[in-house]
């Protein structure tokens, strides 16, 4: 296996990790309006991700940085062609982080309400837009012989990509609902379980349609296996939710995300951005990669730094593993 193929796999792992972690993160943000009944319950939901949300976003920085260094042509075409949706995602992530930190700085009702709106919308929009972006990456876009995207923003809003956005939004929200059930006690936990059962059915329909469409377009054996894993894991997650086994439900909903993202990358390879104008103009792992020397240095750096980051993040989740409820929230909030 060539180094550029190794880095394609590594970048797939980084994006998978990001969607697994930031997926429930976005889902909890969406649930601040779907699940919480009052301000105290909203505080409970935010507190479930308070110690970890910024660490989850490190995976996005790592995925973007690795793409820039390992596949500069891929990075350039992607971030120039998808400039507006990716800029909107970036703005949402910035505003969302500020909202987490600033919401409780003042007791004024209007102040807190505005930041709560920001948390909701800046969680919902990225959850949807990431699906649209990856739907277009897998489906292919108008790339010319100079490796430049020559389409417009509206071209990105095609049916396949929009369905991908619906899948990521519903799947991340389901993942977040299961996470809330795992991390809370009392009424919030019970309502999260009930909502997860209803939301899971919608997620299953949307995900099955999107993955079957992907398989029909690409028809790879590995993709079919991953499709089956994703669907069975989602159904098993629903069964675990019904039995009140939140730990298993969270692991299985996470497996659904992992298998789904892996299927997209398997369907994509060896391309990294297919061209709908001419297959010969597609960006591939080979023709968009950095030099072998650059990839070699990156491999050594990643081999040293990655275990340290994983150990630190795992330790963070272990420290903040206990459940919380409304009785943990001070009256002032």
VOPAGU-2260 file (C-alpha; in pm, 1 decimal, decimal comma):
REM VOPAGU-2260
SITE   aa  ch    i         X         Y         Z
SITE  UNK   A    0       0,0       0,0       0,0
SITE  UNK   A    1     135,4     340,3     -99,5
SITE  UNK   A    2     168,3     619,5     156,7
SITE  UNK   A    3    -101,7     825,1     -13,5
SITE  UNK   A    4    -341,4     532,7      31,1
SITE  UNK   A    5    -242,2     509,2     397,7
SITE  UNK   A    6    -320,0     877,3     443,3
SITE  UNK   A    7    -654,1     839,3     268,8
SITE  UNK   A    8    -740,9     579,5     533,7
SITE  UNK   A    9    -608,0     799,4     815,4
SITE  UNK   A   10    -812,9    1096,3     700,1
SITE  UNK   A   11   -1118,6     870,2     679,2
SITE  UNK   A   12   -1050,5     767,9    1041,2
SITE  UNK   A   13   -1023,5    1132,4    1149,5
SITE  UNK   A   14   -1354,0    1225,1     984,3
SITE  UNK   A   15   -1517,3     916,4    1132,0
SITE  UNK   A   16   -1394,2    1009,1    1479,1
SITE  UNK   A   17   -1516,5    1363,9    1431,8
SITE  UNK   A   18   -1865,7    1259,1    1328,4
SITE  UNK   A   19   -1884,6    1002,7    1610,3
SITE  UNK   A   20   -1793,3    1259,3    1876,4
SITE  UNK   A   21   -1926,8    1583,1    1734,2
SITE  UNK   A   22   -2236,3    1394,3    1618,6
SITE  UNK   A   23   -2379,8    1355,1    1968,8
SITE  UNK   A   24   -2243,1    1702,6    2044,8
SITE  UNK   A   25   -2456,2    1855,3    1767,0
SITE  UNK   A   26   -2746,1    1632,5    1866,5
SITE  UNK   A   27   -2747,0    1764,8    2221,9
SITE  UNK   A   28   -2750,5    2121,1    2087,3
SITE  UNK   A   29   -3057,1    2041,2    1877,0
SITE  UNK   A   30   -3223,9    1879,7    2178,4
SITE  UNK   A   31   -3209,5    2203,3    2377,4
SITE  UNK   A   32   -3532,8    2291,9    2195,5
SITE  UNK   A   33   -3672,8    1946,5    2120,9
SITE  UNK   A   34   -3630,7    1787,0    2463,1
SITE  UNK   A   35   -3575,6    2049,5    2734,1
SITE  UNK   A   36   -3889,5    2201,6    2888,7
SITE  UNK   A   37   -3731,0    2484,7    3084,5
SITE  UNK   A   38   -3403,8    2668,2    3131,3
SITE  UNK   A   39   -3279,7    2435,8    3401,8
SITE  UNK   A   40   -3321,5    2132,0    3177,4
SITE  UNK   A   41   -3140,7    2316,3    2898,2
SITE  UNK   A   42   -2854,3    2370,2    3140,7
SITE  UNK   A   43   -2850,7    1997,2    3214,1
SITE  UNK   A   44   -2821,5    1918,3    2842,8
SITE  UNK   A   45   -2543,5    2170,3    2788,4
SITE  UNK   A   46   -2358,7    2037,9    3093,3
SITE  UNK   A   47   -2354,5    1685,2    2949,5
SITE  UNK   A   48   -2121,4    1806,6    2674,1
SITE  UNK   A   49   -1965,8    2102,2    2856,4
SITE  UNK   A   50   -1635,8    1929,5    2943,6
SITE  UNK   A   51   -1588,4    1762,9    2603,0
SITE  UNK   A   52   -1736,5    1968,2    2317,0
SITE  UNK   A   53   -1417,1    2163,1    2246,7
SITE  UNK   A   54   -1207,8    1846,0    2251,8
SITE  UNK   A   55   -1445,7    1688,5    2001,0
SITE  UNK   A   56   -1379,3    1974,1    1758,0
SITE  UNK   A   57   -1007,0    1896,4    1764,0
SITE  UNK   A   58   -1089,7    1604,5    1534,0
SITE  UNK   A   59   -1216,2    1850,6    1273,4
SITE  UNK   A   60    -897,7    2055,9    1296,7
SITE  UNK   A   61    -692,6    1738,9    1262,4
SITE  UNK   A   62    -893,8    1617,1     962,4
SITE  UNK   A   63    -870,0    1954,7     787,5
SITE  UNK   A   64    -500,9    1993,1     865,3
SITE  UNK   A   65    -421,1    1640,3     751,5
SITE  UNK   A   66    -610,1    1696,2     426,3
SITE  UNK   A   67    -420,5    2020,8     365,9
SITE  UNK   A   68     -82,9    1857,4     424,4
SITE  UNK   A   69    -140,2    1514,0     267,6
SITE  UNK   A   70    -368,3    1609,2     -24,4
SITE  UNK   A   71    -322,4    1979,5    -106,0
SITE  UNK   A   72    -511,1    1957,7    -437,3
SITE  UNK   A   73    -806,4    1792,6    -264,2
SITE  UNK   A   74    -803,2    2058,6       5,8
SITE  UNK   A   75    -780,0    2344,6    -244,9
SITE  UNK   A   76   -1063,0    2218,3    -465,6
SITE  UNK   A   77   -1286,0    2126,8    -172,0
SITE  UNK   A   78   -1250,0    2448,4      25,4
SITE  UNK   A   79   -1271,2    2675,8    -275,5
SITE  UNK   A   80   -1562,9    2496,1    -439,8
SITE  UNK   A   81   -1757,3    2448,0    -115,3
SITE  UNK   A   82   -1654,0    2786,2      22,4
SITE  UNK   A   83   -1996,1    2921,3     126,2
SITE  UNK   A   84   -2132,7    2610,1     305,0
SITE  UNK   A   85   -1799,0    2547,4     477,7
SITE  UNK   A   86   -1779,5    2913,3     581,4
SITE  UNK   A   87   -2130,5    2885,5     726,3
SITE  UNK   A   88   -2023,9    2576,2     921,5
SITE  UNK   A   89   -1718,0    2761,6    1053,2
SITE  UNK   A   90   -1925,4    3061,9    1163,6
SITE  UNK   A   91   -2172,2    2829,8    1336,0
SITE  UNK   A   92   -1894,6    2651,5    1523,7
SITE  UNK   A   93   -1751,5    2983,6    1641,4
SITE  UNK   A   94   -2087,9    3125,0    1751,4
SITE  UNK   A   95   -2180,4    2795,5    1915,6
SITE  UNK   A   96   -1863,8    2793,0    2123,5
SITE  UNK   A   97   -1918,9    3153,4    2230,8
SITE  UNK   A   98   -2280,2    3069,8    2321,0
SITE  UNK   A   99   -2172,0    2789,1    2553,7
SITE  UNK   A  100   -1935,6    3022,8    2737,3
SITE  UNK   A  101   -2140,6    3344,2    2740,6
SITE  UNK   A  102   -2497,4    3224,5    2795,3
SITE  UNK   A  103   -2476,4    3221,1    3174,5
SITE  UNK   A  104   -2263,9    3536,2    3209,7
SITE  UNK   A  105   -2575,1    3748,9    3262,0
SITE  UNK   A  106   -2907,0    3669,7    3428,8
SITE  UNK   A  107   -3105,5    3877,6    3178,1
SITE  UNK   A  108   -3374,9    3659,7    3019,6
SITE  UNK   A  109   -3337,5    3803,1    2669,5
SITE  UNK   A  110   -2959,3    3757,2    2681,5
SITE  UNK   A  111   -2988,9    3390,4    2772,5
SITE  UNK   A  112   -3269,6    3325,1    2524,2
SITE  UNK   A  113   -3067,7    3465,9    2235,2
SITE  UNK   A  114   -2769,3    3246,5    2319,1
SITE  UNK   A  115   -2998,6    2944,6    2348,7
SITE  UNK   A  116   -3127,4    3015,6    1997,7
SITE  UNK   A  117   -2764,4    3032,2    1883,2
SITE  UNK   A  118   -2684,7    2692,9    2038,8
SITE  UNK   A  119   -2981,5    2532,4    1864,4
SITE  UNK   A  120   -2932,1    2677,1    1515,5
SITE  UNK   A  121   -2552,4    2653,0    1524,6
SITE  UNK   A  122   -2587,2    2283,1    1608,0
SITE  UNK   A  123   -2861,0    2207,8    1355,3
SITE  UNK   A  124   -2706,2    2380,0    1053,1
SITE  UNK   A  125   -2361,2    2211,7    1068,7
SITE  UNK   A  126   -2525,2    1873,3    1133,3
SITE  UNK   A  127   -2720,2    1919,5     809,8
SITE  UNK   A  128   -2447,6    2085,3     601,4
SITE  UNK   A  129   -2183,7    1820,8     672,9
SITE  UNK   A  130   -2414,4    1563,4     517,1
SITE  UNK   A  131   -2469,4    1787,3     214,3
SITE  UNK   A  132   -2093,3    1838,4     176,8
SITE  UNK   A  133   -2002,6    1470,5     196,4
SITE  UNK   A  134   -2294,6    1377,1     -23,6
SITE  UNK   A  135   -2147,8    1597,6    -294,9
SITE  UNK   A  136   -1796,0    1464,2    -238,6
SITE  UNK   A  137   -1911,6    1105,8    -290,1
SITE  UNK   A  138   -2160,1    1180,6    -568,9
SITE  UNK   A  139   -1915,2    1396,0    -762,7
SITE  UNK   A  140   -1908,1    1761,5    -866,1
SITE  UNK   A  141   -1815,0    1963,8   -1173,6
SITE  UNK   A  142   -1433,1    1959,8   -1169,6
SITE  UNK   A  143   -1245,8    2065,8   -1482,4
SITE  UNK   A  144    -906,4    1963,5   -1621,4
SITE  UNK   A  145    -733,4    2221,1   -1396,4
SITE  UNK   A  146    -871,1    2052,7   -1083,0
SITE  UNK   A  147   -1105,9    2344,7   -1019,8
SITE  UNK   A  148   -1472,6    2329,5    -923,6
SITE  UNK   A  149   -1668,7    2525,4   -1185,1
SITE  UNK   A  150   -2020,5    2473,4   -1052,7
SITE  UNK   A  151   -2227,4    2701,5    -831,4
SITE  UNK   A  152   -2368,3    2682,8    -480,9
SITE  UNK   A  153   -2708,8    2569,0    -606,8
SITE  UNK   A  154   -2544,7    2274,4    -782,8
SITE  UNK   A  155   -2451,6    2143,6    -438,9
SITE  UNK   A  156   -2819,1    2126,0    -340,5
SITE  UNK   A  157   -2897,0    1816,2    -544,0
SITE  UNK   A  158   -3136,6    1543,7    -417,6
SITE  UNK   A  159   -2862,5    1298,7    -314,3
SITE  UNK   A  160   -2673,9    1560,6    -113,5
SITE  UNK   A  161   -2990,6    1694,7      50,3
SITE  UNK   A  162   -3084,1    1341,8     154,2
SITE  UNK   A  163   -2732,8    1307,7     296,8
SITE  UNK   A  164   -2792,2    1623,7     498,7
SITE  UNK   A  165   -3119,6    1485,3     632,8
SITE  UNK   A  166   -2942,8    1162,5     731,3
SITE  UNK   A  167   -2663,1    1335,2     923,6
SITE  UNK   A  168   -2910,4    1567,0    1096,2
SITE  UNK   A  169   -3141,7    1288,3    1210,3
SITE  UNK   A  170   -2861,2    1044,2    1288,9
SITE  UNK   A  171   -2663,7    1297,6    1492,9
SITE  UNK   A  172   -2977,9    1402,4    1679,9
SITE  UNK   A  173   -3060,0    1037,7    1752,9
SITE  UNK   A  174   -2699,8     982,9    1866,8
SITE  UNK   A  175   -2730,1    1288,9    2092,1
SITE  UNK   A  176   -3060,7    1169,0    2235,5
SITE  UNK   A  177   -2904,7     836,3    2329,0
SITE  UNK   A  178   -2609,3    1022,3    2482,3
SITE  UNK   A  179   -2845,1    1234,8    2693,7
SITE  UNK   A  180   -3015,5     917,5    2814,8
SITE  UNK   A  181   -2674,4     782,6    2910,7
SITE  UNK   A  182   -2561,8    1098,3    3092,6
SITE  UNK   A  183   -2872,9    1214,0    3279,4
SITE  UNK   A  184   -3116,5    1101,3    3548,3
SITE  UNK   A  185   -3480,9    1164,7    3620,5
SITE  UNK   A  186   -3739,1    1301,0    3379,2
SITE  UNK   A  187   -3485,1    1418,6    3126,0
SITE  UNK   A  188   -3352,8    1064,8    3091,8
SITE  UNK   A  189   -3701,9     915,7    3051,5
SITE  UNK   A  190   -3807,8    1168,6    2788,8
SITE  UNK   A  191   -3479,4    1120,7    2604,5
SITE  UNK   A  192   -3547,9     747,3    2582,6
SITE  UNK   A  193   -3899,6     804,6    2448,0
SITE  UNK   A  194   -3777,9    1060,4    2193,6
SITE  UNK   A  195   -3495,5     829,8    2081,3
SITE  UNK   A  196   -3745,7     558,1    1993,2
SITE  UNK   A  197   -3951,2     795,7    1778,2
SITE  UNK   A  198   -3652,2     964,8    1620,8
SITE  UNK   A  199   -3480,5     634,8    1551,3
SITE  UNK   A  200   -3757,1     524,1    1317,5
SITE  UNK   A  201   -3719,5     838,8    1103,3
SITE  UNK   A  202   -3342,2     801,6    1108,6
SITE  UNK   A  203   -3361,6     439,6     995,0
SITE  UNK   A  204   -3579,2     524,0     693,8
SITE  UNK   A  205   -3362,0     816,9     582,7
SITE  UNK   A  206   -3032,4     633,0     639,4
SITE  UNK   A  207   -3147,7     319,9     458,0
SITE  UNK   A  208   -3256,8     521,0     155,1
SITE  UNK   A  209   -2931,0     717,9     141,1
SITE  UNK   A  210   -2703,9     416,9     187,6
SITE  UNK   A  211   -2895,1     208,8     -68,2
SITE  UNK   A  212   -2863,2     497,0    -316,0
SITE  UNK   A  213   -2489,4     510,0    -246,0
SITE  UNK   A  214   -2455,1     135,0    -293,3
SITE  UNK   A  215   -2654,1     145,4    -616,8
SITE  UNK   A  216   -2419,8     412,1    -755,8
SITE  UNK   A  217   -2094,0     241,3    -656,9
SITE  UNK   A  218   -2178,7    -125,5    -601,1
SITE  UNK   A  219   -1871,6    -230,2    -400,2
SITE  UNK   A  220   -1880,8    -546,2    -191,6
SITE  UNK   A  221   -1721,7    -376,1     108,5
SITE  UNK   A  222   -1983,4    -103,5      80,7
SITE  UNK   A  223   -2262,9    -360,5      95,3
SITE  UNK   A  224   -2111,6    -513,9     409,4
SITE  UNK   A  225   -2082,4    -174,4     577,8
SITE  UNK   A  226   -2439,2     -88,9     475,6
SITE  UNK   A  227   -2562,9    -404,0     647,4
SITE  UNK   A  228   -2356,6    -324,7     959,3
SITE  UNK   A  229   -2493,5      31,4     974,7
SITE  UNK   A  230   -2857,2     -76,2     941,2
SITE  UNK   A  231   -2831,0    -366,2    1187,2
SITE  UNK   A  232   -2645,2    -148,4    1439,3
SITE  UNK   A  233   -2916,6     117,9    1419,9
SITE  UNK   A  234   -3192,5    -137,7    1472,0
SITE  UNK   A  235   -2999,3    -290,7    1761,4
SITE  UNK   A  236   -2954,4      56,3    1911,5
SITE  UNK   A  237   -3330,6     105,1    1904,8
SITE  UNK   A  238   -3375,1    -228,9    2080,2
SITE  UNK   A  239   -3122,3    -129,5    2346,8
SITE  UNK   A  240   -3301,5     201,7    2400,3
SITE  UNK   A  241   -3632,3      21,0    2446,8
SITE  UNK   A  242   -3471,9    -197,1    2715,2
SITE  UNK   A  243   -3310,3      99,0    2892,1
SITE  UNK   A  244   -2955,7     -13,3    2806,7
SITE  UNK   A  245   -2817,8     331,9    2728,0
SITE  UNK   A  246   -2454,1     225,0    2722,6
SITE  UNK   A  247   -2516,1     -36,3    2455,2
SITE  UNK   A  248   -2747,8     200,4    2269,6
SITE  UNK   A  249   -2479,5     469,5    2254,2
SITE  UNK   A  250   -2214,3     223,9    2137,3
SITE  UNK   A  251   -2446,4      91,1    1867,0
SITE  UNK   A  252   -2557,9     434,8    1746,4
SITE  UNK   A  253   -2190,3     524,1    1729,5
SITE  UNK   A  254   -2125,6     207,6    1528,0
SITE  UNK   A  255   -2398,6     319,2    1288,0
SITE  UNK   A  256   -2211,6     645,4    1228,5
SITE  UNK   A  257   -1877,3     468,4    1194,2
SITE  UNK   A  258   -2009,7     215,0     942,5
SITE  UNK   A  259   -2195,3     483,0     742,9
SITE  UNK   A  260   -1893,9     714,2     714,0
SITE  UNK   A  261   -1668,2     419,2     633,9
SITE  UNK   A  262   -1908,2     319,1     355,6
SITE  UNK   A  263   -1885,6     667,8     204,7
SITE  UNK   A  264   -1506,3     657,9     200,1
SITE  UNK   A  265   -1500,9     301,7      64,3
SITE  UNK   A  266   -1738,6     410,6    -211,8
SITE  UNK   A  267   -1520,4     712,5    -284,2
SITE  UNK   A  268   -1179,5     538,0    -307,7
SITE  UNK   A  269    -953,8     567,9    -507,8
SITE  UNK   A  270   -1108,9     905,6    -588,4
SITE  UNK   A  271   -1114,4    1184,1    -333,6
SITE  UNK   A  272   -1340,8    1410,4    -542,1
SITE  UNK   A  273   -1494,3    1256,7    -854,9
SITE  UNK   A  274   -1557,4    1482,1   -1154,7
SITE  UNK   A  275   -1901,3    1469,4   -1313,5
SITE  UNK   A  276   -1762,0    1630,6   -1630,5
SITE  UNK   A  277   -1499,0    1369,4   -1715,7
SITE  UNK   A  278   -1376,2    1078,0   -1499,3
SITE  UNK   A  279   -1021,4    1153,8   -1615,9
SITE  UNK   A  280   -1044,2    1490,5   -1439,3
SITE  UNK   A  281   -1134,4    1336,6   -1101,4
SITE  UNK   A  282    -908,3    1400,7    -805,5
SITE  UNK   A  283    -765,0    1074,0    -677,3
SITE  UNK   A  284    -555,3     975,0    -379,1
SITE  UNK   A  285    -259,5     945,2    -615,0
SITE  UNK   A  286    -284,2    1261,4    -826,3
SITE  UNK   A  287    -373,8    1499,1    -542,5
SITE  UNK   A  288    -122,0    1380,5    -281,0
SITE  UNK   A  289     186,1    1553,4    -146,2
SITE  UNK   A  290     534,1    1420,1    -212,4
SITE  UNK   A  291     633,3    1083,3     -62,4
SITE  UNK   A  292     885,3    1259,4     163,9
SITE  UNK   A  293     614,1    1488,4     305,2
SITE  UNK   A  294     385,5    1193,1     367,9
SITE  UNK   A  295     667,6    1003,1     537,5
SITE  UNK   A  296     738,7    1289,0     780,7
SITE  UNK   A  297     366,9    1325,4     850,7
SITE  UNK   A  298     339,3     954,4     925,0
SITE  UNK   A  299     611,8     973,3    1189,5
SITE  UNK   A  300     452,0    1279,9    1351,2
SITE  UNK   A  301     105,8    1123,6    1352,5
SITE  UNK   A  302     240,8     799,8    1497,8
SITE  UNK   A  303     386,4     988,4    1795,1
SITE  UNK   A  304     116,0    1247,1    1860,6
SITE  UNK   A  305    -203,6    1050,4    1795,7
SITE  UNK   A  306    -176,0     804,6    2090,7
SITE  UNK   A  307    -111,7    1095,9    2328,4
SITE  UNK   A  308    -421,5    1281,3    2208,2
SITE  UNK   A  309    -636,3     968,5    2231,5
SITE  UNK   A  310    -518,4     895,0    2586,2
SITE  UNK   A  311    -586,1    1250,9    2699,3
SITE  UNK   A  312    -932,7    1263,2    2546,8
SITE  UNK   A  313   -1020,1     921,2    2686,3
SITE  UNK   A  314    -909,7    1039,1    3031,6
SITE  UNK   A  315   -1134,9    1345,9    2997,5
SITE  UNK   A  316   -1440,4    1132,1    2926,0
SITE  UNK   A  317   -1353,6     906,0    3219,3
SITE  UNK   A  318   -1325,8    1196,7    3464,6
SITE  UNK   A  319   -1664,5    1340,8    3358,7
SITE  UNK   A  320   -1844,1    1007,1    3327,2
SITE  UNK   A  321   -2110,2    1054,0    3597,7
SITE  UNK   A  322   -2475,8    1127,0    3527,1
SITE  UNK   A  323   -2628,7    1465,4    3604,9
SITE  UNK   A  324   -2981,0    1593,5    3661,6
SITE  UNK   A  325   -3177,7    1907,6    3736,3
SITE  UNK   A  326   -3093,9    1875,6    4107,2
SITE  UNK   A  327   -2731,0    1947,7    4018,5
SITE  UNK   A  328   -2817,9    2285,0    3869,0
SITE  UNK   A  329   -2809,1    2585,5    4101,0
SITE  UNK   A  330   -3129,5    2787,3    4133,7
SITE  UNK   A  331   -2959,4    3097,8    3991,3
SITE  UNK   A  332   -2939,9    2936,0    3646,6
